[in-house]
Amino acid sequence: MRLFEVEALTVGITGSPFPILREVSFYVEPGEVLALVGESGSGKTMTALAAMGLLPFGIEMTGGDVRLGGDSLVRTGGTVERSAAQMSMIFQHPTSALNPTMRVGHQVGRVIQINQRLGRTQSLEAAVELLKHVGIPGAKRVARNFPHQLSGGMCQRVMIAMAVACQPRLLIADEPTTALDVTVQAQIFDLIKSLVSEIGCGVLFITHDLGAVAEMADRVAVMYGGQVMEESPVRDLLAEPRHPYTRYLLESVVREVDHRVEDIGVDFALTGCRFGHRCPYVHEKCNGFPPLVEISPSRRVSCFLKTEELR
Amino acid sequence: MTLLECRNIHKTYGHGVATVPAVRGVDMQLERGETLGLVGESGCGKTTLGRVIVGLNAPTSGKVVFDGEDVSGRLHEPEFRRRVQMVFQHPQSSLNPKFRVSTTLREPAILLTSMRNEELDQQIEQTLRLVGLGIEYQTRKPKQLSGGQLQRVAIARALMSSPDLIVLDEPTSSLDQSIRSRIIALLKDIQERRQVSYLFISHDLSTVRKIAHRVAVMYLGRIVEVSETEALFNDPQHPYTQALLSAVPSIDPDDRSERIILRGETPSPTALPVGCSFQDRCELVHARCRVEAPLLQETGPARHVECFAVQ
C-alpha cells in the first residue's frame, strides 16, 4: 500500500477560473524520498501546503484527493485534515520559521508536549535529547538559546528535531537547505538521510536544485506551472528525460545555452499545456490539457507526444 | 597585463573591543579580460572584498592598485568610478523602482562620461541590445520586468560607462536555474565583445566553474587557494577547498563518491583561533597549525595554496 498519495489535486484562488495547481498527482512509498522539483512559481510549495492543510486564506482546494496510508484526509468543503503527528514539515527559511520569542528547547518541547501528552519538564528533557540526536553540540545549553543566537544550520537542525519529534510517517522538506551554504547543506542532507532510515518515514523533498535531487531522491516529480510534467525514478529521469520541459531543465544545467532566447521564467500558458508556448514540439492538440500517462512501469509523463516521439 | 591588484587588504568592522575582521590580508591579481571567481561561504568576507575594490568600503589597511596606479585614496574620482562598476545580488532592490529603464541607464553615463543627447540615446539602445533586451524595454519600470530581465538591466547599467572591470556580487543567486545559465552565457558574450574583466563573487561553485578563468577560495577573510578553474575543480589542494567541492551535490547519479562532511561550524570571526583558522575542522591538522598561521604560497603553475600540509 502506498504511504502517501496525492491524486488530481486542483487548487485555485477563490472565484478564479484558472487553477494554480492542476490535477497534480504523485505518491510516496514508505521509506522512499520523492523529490518535487521545479523552478520558482511552479507550485511545489503550494502542493505541500495543500497536502498539509495549510493553504493560505483565499486559496482553496477545488478537487482531488490526498491520502495517507489509504485514508483520505480531505473533509467536506475541501479542507484537508491536519495530522501533525503523522505528517510534519521542514520549512525553507529556518530562522523565520522558528518563533523568535521562544527558547528553542521549549519550541521542540511544545511539539512533544502537545502530541505525546507529556508534562512540561518531561517534554523539555525529551527535547534536549532530541537536539543532541540531531547533532547539536552542547544541546543542553543550546536549548536555552533563542533562534537569533543560532546559525542558519543550527536553526535548521532545530526545525528537523521538531519535525521528527513525533516519529512522523511522512516528512515534507520544503527546500530545507536553500538558505544554507553547501558544506552545511551536506551536513543537513546527511542528517535527514540518517533520520529517515532510522524512522522509516517517507519523504516529500521539495527543491529546485537538480544536484540535490540526484543526491537525495529515489524518485522525482517535475513540476511546471502547477502541473506535474513527469514522474520517474531519479536515475531514468537524469539519464533519459522524456518530457520536453524536463529536457530543457536538464540542458540548462549541463550545457551552454543561448542567452539570446528570451527569459520566460514563471510565465506559463493559462489554457492547454502549461509548457505549450515554450515547447519546441507544440502542436494543435496542446490546446487541451495533457493527462499524466504511464509510458512504462514507474514512469508517467504529461505530454500528448507519443512515447516514440518523446525519445 | 595586470588590471587590478590587491596588496595585503584588511577590512575590520566596528571599534574597540567589538571588532569583526571581515578581510584579513588579501593579496590578489586580476588580468585584463579575465574572470576571477571569488567563492566562499556566507560571512567569509567575499562581498566586503568586492566592496573594497569598487570603493564602497575603505580598506582598514592595504592598497588597491588599479591599472598600475594606487587608487586607495581616489575612489571618488569619476574616472575610477567610470572604469570600475558593480552589479549587485538582488536586482529588485538595486534598481530604483521609480526610474524607467532608460533613466536607470542614463544616470551613470551622465555622471561619469561626456556623452550627451543623441550619442547617449544611441549608447542606451546599443547596450540594451547587447544585454539581449529590445529597445522597447526603455520605457518599462522595474516592477514590469522579471528577475532575469531586471538583472539584464542591472548589467546594462554597469556597462553604460564602458568599464574595464565589473564586480559581480552574486549576480545569479536569486535567479532560477534556466535563467541563471542564460545570464552566464550573456556575461561571457559581453566579455568577448568588450574585453571587460570580471570579479565574479559567488557561493555557487557550479556557476563559477562555467564562467571563471581562475578561482580564489576564501575562508574567514583570507584567500586559502587560488588556481586556474579546471585545475582547482579537478584537483583541489587545500583541505577546505576539498570539502567545499565535495559538498556540491552532483547531478550525475553514478557519481556517488564519498562526501567530505566538515565537522562543526565556521568559527566566529570575532574569536579566531591562533594559527590556521581552519585547524578545528581540518583532517590534516598538526602541531604547527595551532601556533603559526600559514601564508599563501605557490605550489604549482599559477597555483597558490595557504596550507602547511600542501606546501
Interface residues (C-beta under 8 A of the other chain):
Chain A: E39 S40 P137 S151 G152 G153 M154 D181 V182 T183 V184 Q185 A186 Q187 F189 D190 H208 D209 L210 G211 A212 V213 A214 E215 M216 V234 R235 L238 A239 Y248 L249 L250 S252 V253 V254 E256 V257 D258 H259 R260 V261 E262 D263 G265 V266 D267
Chain B: E41 S42 G132 S146 G147 G148 Q149 R152 D176 Q177 S178 I179 R180 S181 R182 I183 I184 A185 L186 D189 H203 L205 S206 K210 A243 L244 S246 A247 V248 P249 S250 I251 D252 P253 R259 I260 I261 L262 G264 E265
